[in-house]
Every structure is written in C-alpha cells, then in structure tokens.
C-alpha cells in the first residue's frame, strides 16, 4: 500500500517513501487542459516502488496537485514549492525535482528554490513561453521516449519539443544530458483498474536511467 499522504500548506498533498534525511526527491505529475482534481502519477509511483528500496538514503516525496492543469501551471508550481519547503523544514538539505510530462514544466518552474540542485524531466513539457532562468547553474537531465507524440485524445509530448527546451536551458547555463529511449512511449506505467501501476514497454530502461541520475545526486558517482 502507498504511504498515507499529508496536507501541504497550499492544500495539495504529499506522500513520503523512505525516512526523510539530508536528501529528498520531490516528484511532480503531469496534467491536462481542463481543471480537474489532482491525482497520483502511475508512472512516478511505479518508479518510486522500483527504486526506493534500492536507495534508502533518499526520501521520495510524491506530490498530488490541487488542480492538475497546464492552464493552472502557476498553481502547480506553488504546490511543488510547498513540498520543497516541507521537506527542507523536516531536514532535507538538498532536493532533486523529478517531473513527468507537465510535471517537467512544474519542476523547472520550481527549480529556483535554494535546496534544488538537479531537475530530471521524464518526457517533459517545456513550452517556449516557460521561464527557464531557475535552471541556471543547476543540472538538467531529460529522458524521453522515442515513440512519444501527441495524438487526438491521447496525451503526448514530442521529443523534438523537449529537445528544444533542453537546448534553450543549456544556453541559459544549465548543465546535463538529453537521452532518447528507443521503443519507449510517453508514459512509464498506467494504472490498472484494481489500482496498481502496470509498466509500459521500456519501463525498465526508464528506471535504469532515473536510477543512475539518483545515484549521481546521492553522490555515489
């Protein structure tokens, strides 16, 4: 069973896996155009379940937005910042932001928080209008499925779009790498009707890449 959530100062929710110490991984979900209530991300939940037992020194904080909409991006960034403040108040000295899809834009929007050293985007949405200045001097790692694309009624983000955003961030002083995952789709997992996340093709490769980045953040590389 997932851990019980706690209420954040904005009214969003956060749930923690592993005890909070010096290092926290704050995870933010994707969204959609309409104003709908936030949910827990199946892709992020699957990754946390896979990686957290291997990395007990990292506290994984999953955020459930109040409203998960890219038309409420500022509100979602406030929720992410509230989570960063909460884990810092509980002892985390450094944080990594892990953002899936729209969560990539949210993570970038919150990257200026003083505890953040790294942003990891999973098929991130990085629109041209998004202010990337918070990434200056920080690490940005982007992983994207090669088969990801928007289709009518099916969410997706073009890899060429995230690549443009990555290069724009590099031009502003961010450091890092961009990795395309052959055979991978937009998501990492989908939620089954009984509640558990089920992995999509190439989910294991996503986990390897994210795990390597978390080891780097943890200082094992």
C-alpha positions as CSV (number, residue, x, y, z in Angstrom):
1,X,0.0,0.0,0.0
2,X,1.2,3.5,-0.8
3,X,2.1,5.7,2.3
4,X,-0.6,7.9,3.8
5,X,-0.5,11.5,2.4
6,X,0.0,14.6,4.3
7,X,-1.5,18.0,3.6
8,X,0.8,20.8,2.3
9,X,0.4,24.5,3.0
10,X,-1.2,25.1,-0.3
11,X,-3.8,22.4,0.2
12,X,-2.0,19.9,-2.1
13,X,-1.0,16.5,-0.8
14,X,2.4,14.8,-0.4
15,X,3.3,11.2,0.5
16,X,6.7,10.1,1.6
17,X,8.5,6.9,0.9
18,X,11.7,6.3,3.0
19,X,12.6,8.4,6.0
20,X,13.5,12.0,5.4
21,X,17.2,12.7,5.8
22,X,19.6,15.1,4.1
23,X,18.4,14.2,0.5
24,X,14.9,14.4,-1.0
25,X,13.4,13.6,-4.4
26,X,10.3,15.6,-5.0
27,X,8.1,14.1,-7.7
28,X,5.5,16.0,-9.7
29,X,2.9,14.6,-12.0
30,X,1.6,15.5,-15.5
31,X,-1.7,17.2,-16.3
32,X,-4.2,18.2,-18.9
33,X,-6.0,21.2,-20.2
34,X,-9.2,21.1,-18.1
35,X,-9.4,22.0,-14.4
36,X,-9.6,18.5,-12.8
37,X,-8.6,17.4,-9.4
38,X,-5.0,16.2,-9.0
39,X,-4.1,12.5,-9.0
40,X,-1.1,10.4,-8.1
41,X,1.0,9.6,-11.1
42,X,1.1,5.9,-12.1
43,X,4.5,6.5,-13.9
44,X,6.1,8.1,-10.9
45,X,4.5,5.7,-8.4
46,X,5.9,2.7,-10.4
47,X,9.4,4.3,-10.4
48,X,9.3,5.0,-6.7
49,X,8.2,1.5,-5.9
50,X,11.0,0.2,-8.1
51,X,13.8,2.5,-6.9
52,X,13.1,3.5,-3.3
53,X,14.0,0.1,-1.8
54,X,17.4,0.3,-3.5
55,X,18.1,3.8,-2.3
56,X,17.1,4.1,1.4
57,X,19.1,7.3,1.9
58,X,16.7,9.1,-0.5
59,X,13.3,10.3,0.7
60,X,10.8,10.2,-2.2
61,X,8.1,12.8,-1.9
62,X,5.2,12.4,-4.4
63,X,3.0,15.5,-4.9
64,X,-0.7,15.5,-5.7
65,X,-1.6,18.9,-7.1
66,X,-4.8,20.6,-6.1
67,X,-5.7,21.0,-9.8
68,X,-3.6,19.2,-12.5
69,X,-3.9,21.5,-15.4
70,X,-1.4,23.2,-17.6
71,X,-3.7,26.2,-17.6
72,X,-3.0,26.3,-13.8
73,X,0.7,25.9,-14.1
74,X,1.4,28.6,-11.6
75,X,-0.8,26.9,-9.0
76,X,1.0,23.6,-9.7
77,X,4.4,25.3,-9.2
78,X,3.2,26.6,-5.9
79,X,2.3,23.1,-4.8
80,X,5.8,21.9,-5.8
81,X,7.4,24.7,-3.8
82,X,5.3,23.9,-0.8
83,X,6.6,20.3,-0.9
84,X,10.2,21.6,-1.2
85,X,9.6,23.8,1.8
86,X,8.1,20.9,3.8
87,X,10.9,18.5,3.2
88,X,13.5,21.2,3.9
89,X,11.8,22.0,7.2
90,X,12.0,18.3,8.0
91,X,15.8,18.2,7.4
92,X,16.4,17.8,3.7
93,X,19.4,19.9,2.8
94,X,19.4,19.1,-1.0
95,X,16.5,18.2,-3.3
96,X,16.1,16.8,-6.7
97,X,12.9,17.5,-8.7
98,X,11.6,14.7,-10.8
99,X,8.8,15.8,-13.2
100,X,6.8,13.7,-15.6
101,X,5.2,15.4,-18.7
102,X,3.6,18.6,-17.5
103,X,5.5,17.9,-14.3
104,X,8.6,18.8,-16.2
105,X,7.4,22.3,-16.6
106,X,6.4,22.4,-13.0
107,X,9.8,21.2,-11.9
108,X,11.5,23.8,-14.0
109,X,9.3,26.5,-12.5
110,X,10.2,25.4,-9.0
111,X,13.9,24.9,-9.8
112,X,15.0,28.2,-8.3
113,X,14.3,27.0,-4.8
114,X,17.6,27.1,-2.9
115,X,17.6,23.4,-2.0
116,X,17.3,22.2,-5.6
117,X,20.5,21.1,-7.3
118,X,19.0,18.8,-10.1
119,X,15.9,18.6,-12.3
120,X,15.1,15.4,-14.0
121,X,12.4,15.6,-16.8
122,X,10.6,12.5,-17.9
123,X,9.1,13.2,-21.3
124,X,8.9,16.8,-20.1
125,X,6.6,19.5,-21.5
126,X,8.8,22.6,-21.9
127,X,6.8,25.2,-23.8
128,X,8.5,28.1,-25.5
129,X,6.9,30.6,-23.0
130,X,8.3,28.8,-20.0
131,X,10.9,30.8,-18.0
132,X,14.0,28.6,-17.7
133,X,16.1,31.0,-15.7
134,X,15.8,29.0,-12.5
135,X,17.9,26.2,-14.1
136,X,21.0,28.4,-14.4
137,X,23.9,26.7,-12.6
138,X,21.8,23.5,-12.0
139,X,21.8,20.1,-13.5
140,X,19.1,19.2,-16.0
141,X,18.7,15.6,-17.2
142,X,15.9,14.8,-19.7
143,X,14.8,11.3,-20.7
144,X,12.2,11.0,-23.5
145,X,10.6,8.0,-25.3
146,X,11.4,8.0,-29.0
147,X,7.8,6.9,-29.9
148,X,6.2,9.7,-27.8
149,X,4.0,12.1,-29.8
150,X,0.6,13.8,-29.4
151,X,-2.4,12.1,-30.9
152,X,-6.0,13.2,-30.8
153,X,-7.4,12.1,-27.4
154,X,-4.0,10.6,-26.4
155,X,-1.6,12.8,-24.3
156,X,2.0,13.1,-25.5
157,X,4.9,15.4,-25.9
158,X,7.1,15.4,-29.0
159,X,10.8,14.6,-28.2
160,X,11.8,17.4,-30.6
161,X,9.9,19.8,-28.4
162,X,11.7,18.7,-25.2
163,X,15.0,18.8,-27.0
164,X,14.4,22.4,-28.0
165,X,13.6,23.2,-24.4
166,X,16.7,21.4,-23.2
167,X,19.0,23.3,-25.6
168,X,17.4,26.5,-24.5
169,X,18.2,25.7,-20.9
170,X,21.7,24.8,-21.8
171,X,22.1,28.2,-23.4
172,X,21.0,29.8,-20.1
173,X,23.6,28.0,-18.1
174,X,22.1,24.6,-17.2
175,X,24.3,21.5,-17.4
176,X,23.3,18.0,-18.2
177,X,22.3,15.4,-20.8
178,X,19.4,14.6,-23.1
179,X,18.6,10.9,-23.6
180,X,16.2,9.4,-26.1
181,X,14.8,6.0,-25.2
182,X,14.2,3.7,-28.3
183,X,10.9,2.0,-28.3
184,X,9.5,4.0,-25.3
185,X,6.2,5.8,-25.3
186,X,5.0,8.9,-23.4
187,X,4.4,7.2,-20.1
188,X,6.3,4.7,-18.0
189,X,3.3,3.0,-16.4
190,X,-0.5,3.0,-16.5
191,X,-2.9,2.4,-13.5
192,X,-4.8,-0.8,-13.6
193,X,-8.4,-0.9,-12.7
194,X,-7.5,-2.5,-9.4
195,X,-5.2,0.4,-8.5
196,X,-1.6,-0.7,-9.1
197,X,0.6,0.8,-11.8
198,X,1.5,-1.5,-14.6
199,X,4.7,-0.9,-16.6
200,X,4.6,0.1,-20.2
201,X,7.2,-1.0,-22.8
202,X,10.8,0.0,-21.9
203,X,9.8,0.9,-18.3
204,X,12.9,-0.9,-17.1
205,X,15.1,1.3,-19.2
206,X,13.4,4.4,-17.7
207,X,14.1,3.0,-14.2
208,X,17.8,2.4,-15.1
209,X,18.3,6.0,-16.3
210,X,16.5,7.6,-13.4
211,X,18.4,5.3,-11.0
212,X,21.7,6.4,-12.5
213,X,20.7,10.1,-12.1
214,X,19.6,9.5,-8.5
215,X,22.9,7.8,-7.7
216,X,24.7,10.9,-9.1
217,X,22.6,13.1,-6.9
218,X,23.2,10.9,-3.9
219,X,27.0,11.2,-4.5
220,X,27.7,7.6,-5.4
221,X,29.2,8.7,-8.8
